[in-house]
Every structure is written in structure tokens, then in C-alpha cells.
């Protein structure tokens, strides 16, 4: 009887060992595949989306090994230590800090086009936000609400750029100049706004990088597909459609990211802020490229996952605020009470050093 029990235990340990090695490898691959240009490695560019699931698997295996065979707990532990930067980007933990008086507040939001019936909600939200700089993406239509007299009274400096999409910079500070960063796009754009912040020039790069072009119909199908009672065939078709759209969008987004990085390098500014809707998670290619020289305000000051997109059961942080080393971020938050768009606003206090 003991012999049988021992054999069963050995088989269980062997199976768990294989699962552990595979989970650790997938965690590492999902972390580092985000450093590869998606236009060159479209399939690998999908792996960062599954990073939190691989991380959860390794956490569970770590706990299991601690009860079964502690030495083998080193496998998931080592993988997580190697990926600590990506883990922290997804789920930062920081001690609270007091916001000093010398800061200014920046807010970034993909407005989702602003439905006519929500115009007043948007205007009131911005008036109550206390933000000094507001960067908006997807300001579709005439966008007249951005220059509403009530907004203009508090924010005298407003610039809206129009291409296939629109984006606005709404500011208490003078806007010294604006330049669109040209790249190939199917309805997206990036632009640099140069602001005079208390005598210092700050380059604010507002982005709406290539969207995944997932329409409402496909999102609704995805929501239904996540139901355990959904049709297996339909679930497979929906998943393949989503994967195809994400890969194709990634191929366009990669060069856009590189173009924005080139612009920043060729237009050096003492103070740099990069924000907006990257349409990628915190360990995607865009985040990797931008954080080579910039700090993620959310990672540095916030706590928890911090989802900015919250629609059709999709939860992820694809909106970001990054800043140069000489700008100190404080209290980066995501306002989940603001539900006037399919994105939540991301807000941060910044101090020029």
C-alpha cells in the first residue's frame, strides 16, 4: 500500500514539475516577447496579453510546491523574480506619499467620441477635475464641446488637431506650439504639445496609437463567448477573429511607436510627458519602448491593477502617463467612478525638478 502511495506521489510530482517548467517558460516568454517589434513577430506579440494568467499559474504552483516539495518552489519563484519589472508594471505596490504644492495635474482620457447625450457630463467632469492639463483622444464630430465657454473660462489654451481622428490639449498653461507626429495610421494619431509650465517648457506627447479595430459586434460576441454555456464553435470563431485583429493592429502600431520615439529623440526637451491611449497593456511593445527613457507614473506611485479599459468583460490598463527622469510623479490614479466613456481617465500630479 505504501509502495502504491509512493508511486502515485512520484507521478504527481513529475506532472507538476512539467507544468511548473512550462508555466515558468511561458511567463518568461510572455514578459520578454513585449520587447520585440510586433510587425516582425506578430504571433509572439500576443503573448503579453496572457502574462497575468501565466503569473497566476506560477503563484499557485509556488504555493503548491511549498507544501509538497519546497526546493522545487524555486522554479516559479525564479521566473517571477526575473519578471519582477513586468509584474510591478501590472500590479505595482507603493507607499502613499503626500502631494507637494509645487505640482501640476495632468489628465488623459479617450473620450470614445462623446455621445451627444453625454456632452454635459463631460463638460462638468472636466470642470470639477482640478486638472491643469487635459489630453483627449478620439474627439470625434465637430468637438465643439471642448471649446464650450465654461471650459474656455478655466482653460484658456485649447488646441484640437484633426486627421482621421481628433485629439485635443486643454490647458491652463500657455501652449507655445503644436506638431502632429506623422505616421501611417488607420484613424489614429500622435502629437507633441509644447507648454509653458510656470516658466519651463514641457513637451507633452499625446497619443492614440493604433486601435485593435474591434467593433461593438465582435465585443458582444466575445462577451457571450466567455459564458461557460456558450457554443464551442462560436467561441472558437470569435477567439480567432479577435486574435487576427490584434495581430494586424500590432503590425501597424509597432512602427507608430518607433516614429514617436524617433520624434522625441530628435526634438529633445528638458521636460517630457508621454500620455494617452497606447492600445497595449503595460508589458507591450509601446510601453517597453517608451519606458527605456521615461518612467511610468502609475508603476511608480499607484497600487493594484488599475484597469483603464472596462467594457465587454475586457479589463486592462492601456492608457498611460509617462514622464522623464526630471519630473517626479505623485498619486497617479484611475478614476473608475467616471463612466462617461469606455475608458476611465488616468490622472497624475507631476513636479518639475
N, C-alpha and C positions, 0 to 999 in steps of 0.2 A: 504493500500500500504506500509506504514511504517512497519507494522507488518510482511509482507512478506519479506521485505528487511532485517529486523532484524533476521528473521528465517534463511534466506539464509546466512547471515553473521555468525550466530552461527554454521551453518553446515560447512562452510568453515574453521572457526577457529578450530572446532573439528577435521576435516580431517587433517588440517595442524599440529595440536597438536599430533595426532597419528603418522604422518610422521616424525615429529621432534623427538619424543621419540624413534622411530625405527631407525632413522638415527644416533642419538646420541649413541644408544646402539651398532649399527654396527661399528661406528667409534671406540668406546672403545674396542670392541671385536677384530677388525682388528689390533689395536695397540698392545694389550696385548697377542694376540694369537702367536705373534712372539717370545714370551718368552718361549713357550712350545716346547719340543723336537718333531720335525716333524715325527720321527719314531714312536712316541706314539700317535700323534694326526695329522695324515696326512690330514684330511679334514680341520681342523682348520688352518693348515699351509698355506692354500690357501688364507686365508682372508687378510694377509698383502699386497697381490698383488692389492687388491681393496681399500686400505687405501686412496689413493689420490682422488678416486671417492666419497667415504663417506665424506671426508674432504670438497670437493667442495659442496656436498649437504648441509652440515652443514653451510658453509659460505653463501650459497644462502638463507637458512632458517633464518639465523641470520639477514640478510638484510630485508627479508620479514617481520619478526616479529617486527623489528624496526619501520616499517610503519603501522603495524596492531595492535600489542599489545606488547608493549616494555617489559613488565615483562616476557613474555614467550621467549624472546630472550635469557634469562638466560639458557635455555635448551641446545641449540647448543654451546653457549659461554662456559658453564661449561665443556661440553665434550671436547672442543678444548683446554681449559686450562689444563685439566687432561692429555691430549695427547700432551702437548707442546713439550716434548722431541722428540717425533716421528715426529711432524710437523717440528721441527727445523732440524732433520736429513734429511727430504725430501727436505725442502726448507729453508736452512739457510740464515740469513741476518747478515752480519758483516761489520764493518767499515774497510776501506782499511788501511793496515799497510806497512811501509817501510821494505824491507827485509834487515837485517843486513849483514855485511860482513862475519861473522863467520859461515854462514850456508853452508850446502851441499845439492845438489839437487838429489832427487830420482824420478825415472820414472818407472811406471808399465804399462805393455801392454800385452794383449792377442793377439798374432800375427796372430791367426787364421790359422796357418800352413805355412804362407808366400808363396804365389804363386810365381812360378819361374819368371814370368814377372814383379813381384814387388820387387824382391831382391834388385835391385839398389836403389829403392825408400826408402826401409827400412834402408839400409846402410847410405844413405845420410841424412835421417831424424835423425838417432841417432848421426851422426857426428855433426849435426847442433843443437842438442837439448840442449847442455850445461849441461846435467845431469852428475852427478858423479857416481851414481849407477843406473843401469838399470835392472829391474826384468822382465823377459819374461816368458810367459806361452804359451803352445801349439806350441813349436818349433818342428814341425814335420819334417819328412825327415831326411836327414843327418845333417841339421842345420849348414852346412859349412859356410854359410854367416855370422854367429855370430862371427867366428874367422877370418873373412876376414882381410888381413894385414892392411887395412885402419882403421878398428875398433881396431885391436890389438895395433896399434900405439898410440891411445889415451887411450884405456882401456887395460892395460897390464894384468889385472887379470880377467879371464873368466872361469867359471865353468858351464858345462851343464850336468844335470842329466837326465837319461833315464830310464823310466819304460814302461808303456803302452803309456805314453805321454812323452814329454820332457819339461824341463824348464831350463832357464839359468839365471845366475847372471853375469852381465858385469860391471866391476868396475874399477875406477881409484885407489881405495884403495886396499891394500893387503887383500886377502881372506885367513883368518887363518885356517878355517876348514868348512866342509860342512857335513850335515847329513839329509838324507831323513827321513821324519816322516811317518812311515809305518801305513797304514790303508787299509781297504777293499775298493776297487775302481774299477769302470769300465772305466778306461782310464784317471784317474785324479791323481794328486799328490800334496804334500806339502813338503817343505824342508827348513831347517834352514841354513843360511849362516852367518858365523862369520867374521866380517870385522874389520880391524884396521883403524878406522877413526881418524886420527890425534892423535894417541896415546891411544885412548879409544876403547874398544871392543864393537861393536854394533851387536846384533843378529837380522838379517833380515830374517823374515819368509815369504817366497814366496809361494803363494797358487794358485792352480787351483782346487777348490772344485767341487764336483760332478755336472756335467753339466746336463741340463734338457733333453739332448738327443733328441732335437727337430731338425729333419733334414730339409734340404732345401725344400723338397717336402711339408712337413707339414707347414712350414713357408709361402710358396707360397699360400697354401690353406687358411691359416689364413688371409693373406693379402687380398685375394679375398673375404673371409667371412666378412670382415669389410665393404665391399661395401654395401650400402643400397639396392642395386638391386640384391644382392646375393640370391641364393636359400636357403630357410629357413631350409630345411632338411640337406643340405650340411653344413650350418653354425653350426647346432647343432652337427653334427658328428665331425666336426673339433674342436669345443669347447671341446667336451668330450675327444677327443684324446689328446688335449693339457693338460687338467686337469689331466688326467690319468698319463701322462709322468711327469708332475710337481710333483705330489704326490709321485710317485715311486722314483724319483730322490731325493726328500726331505728325504725319509726314509734312503737313503744311506748317504746323506750329513750331517744329524744330528750327527751320530757317528763320522764322519770325523772331524767335528768342535770340538767335545768333546776330540778327540785324540790330536788335535793340542793344545787345551787349556791345556790338561794334560802335554804335552811336555814342553810348556812354563813354567808351574808351577814347573816341575821337573828339568828344566835347567834355573834357574834364571840368568838373565843378567842385568847389571846395565842399559843398554840402549836396548830397544826393538822396532822394527818396524815390523808390520804385514801388508802385502800388497797382491795384486793380484786379481784374478777373483773369487769372492765368489759365483757367480751364484745365488745371492739373493739380494733383494732390501735392502734399508737402515733400514728397521724395521723387517727384517727376523731374524731367529734364530742365524745365524752365526754372524751377526752384533751385536746382543744383547749379545752373549756370549763373544765376543772379547772386546767389549766396557765396560765390567764390570771393567776392569783394564787398558784399553787403551783409548786414545782419537782419535776421528775421525777427521783427518786433514781437510777434506772437510767441515764438520759441523763447525769446529772452525774458519775457515778462508775464506770460499768461500761464494758465493751468488747464489741463484737460484737452479733450479732442478739439473742441472749437469748430464745429461744423458751420460753414457759411452758406452751403447749398442744402436746401431742405425741401425736396419735392419728389413725389412719387417714390417714396421709400429710399431715395438716394441721399446718403448723409456723407458729406466730405467737405474739407476746407480747401477751396480752390481760389479764394480771394485772399490777398496778402498785402502786408505793408512791410517793406524792407528799407533799411537806411544805412548810410555809410558809417564807418567806424567813429567819426567825429560827431555823430548825432546819437544821443542817448535816449532810448525808448522807455516809456513808462506806461503801465496799466493798459496794455493792448487788450481790447475786449471785443466780443462779437455780440451785438445787440439782438438776441433771439426774441425779444418782445416786439420788434419791428417786423411785421409780417405783410408789408405792402408790396413786396417783391418776392420772387422765388429765391432770392439771395438775402442773407442777413447783412447789415452794414458791419464793417470792421473799422474799429476806431482806436486811435493811439495818441498819447501825449508824447511830444518829442522835444528834446532840449539840445540846442546847438552848443557844442563845447568850444 
